[in-house]
Amino acid sequence: MKHPEAIASRVMLGVRWSGCGLCAAHVLRWPTTATSSPSPLLDPTTFHLRRLFLNLSGDSSGGRSWPCCPVTNEVSSVAARSTEVIEMEYADLNLKDFYGVNPQLGHLRIRQHVNPLSSSFSAPAEIPDWKEVFRDATLPLMVDIGSGSGRFLLWLAKNCPETRNYLGLEIRQKLVQRSQFWVKELRLKNIHFMFANAMVSFESLVASYPGPLTLVSILCPDPHFKKKHHKRRVLQEPLVNSIAENLSRGGTVFVQSDVLEVALDMRNQFDDRPDIFSHVNVIGDKPSCDSQGWVLHNPMGIRTEREIHAKLEGARIYRRIYEKVK
């Protein structure tokens, strides 16, 4: 029998899930030993100032939630507000400065739902010359599967330039083109976006990378609500196996969704591999999860675009963190 909350979530979110791209901020620091737990890698000054200035955290640590509108009555209002909040949240990237340089790369009209099983996405992505892509191709690598607009990784790359490299895999080519345009304009050499189907190309790409894979994030993936379309969901057994094979020991997996049914599906796939993945319920020295094991607060220090949109609609965000122990 399905979890009743999952059923309710599917009914509501099936109407309102319109996609908002993916973004976030400071990422989890992977542990140095298999027994230690990840802790947030936050610049306290930056984090504190962003919270005080924007006051958009939506949690109990000093910020407040923006008022939410009924989904059925004020969809356009929520969409407009989320756009404004996203621009504020990522204001330090100054991406608007580049809209006039190439108007086609400003606000894009794209398909929100893509079938990754289509033959048009079956070809593996070409493996790049990592030494040309990154300034230092030996740094630890973070891969964001379904990088959306790219603001998430751009913010990370700009604010953590010397600690790691960032690779965004996205199946919608227009978003990749715009993300790469932003990378060049910002003159960042620790980040790269690729037009790639993660279900096809993740293994070959990360296996060829010279440095260690230390973090994989899958944030608010396409829910593909219909049962017959569940096979289109990005996190399938082969991808879980590939993450298990290539992630460094002590590396971290961070999954998140505003759709409970999808979050449960991702949780179950990693919980089914207790010999490889250990659920993390303590960040630093404090418990971080509720009784169901969902991470209570965003450990990244900044919200993703989809998270902003969902919170404005009054939705809950379901998060899980795993550490590779073998």
Buried (B, 14 or more C-beta within 10 A) or exposed (E): EEEEBBEEBBEBBEEBBBBBBBBBBBBBBBBEEEEBBBBBBBEEEBBEEBBEEBBBBBBEEEBEEBEBBEBEEBBEEBBEBBBEBBEEBBEEBEBEEBEEEEEEBEEEEBEEEBBBEEEEBEEEBEEBEBEEBBEBBEBBBBBBBBBBBBBBBBBBBBBBBEBBBBBBBBBBEBBBBBBBBBBEBBEBBBBBBBBBBBBBBBBBBBEEBEBBBBBBBBBBBBBBBEEEBBEBBBBBEEBBBBBBEBBBBBBBBBBBBBBBBBBBBBBEBBBEBEEBBBBBBBBEEEEBBEEEBBBBBBBBBBBBBBBBBBBBBBBBBBBBBBBBBE
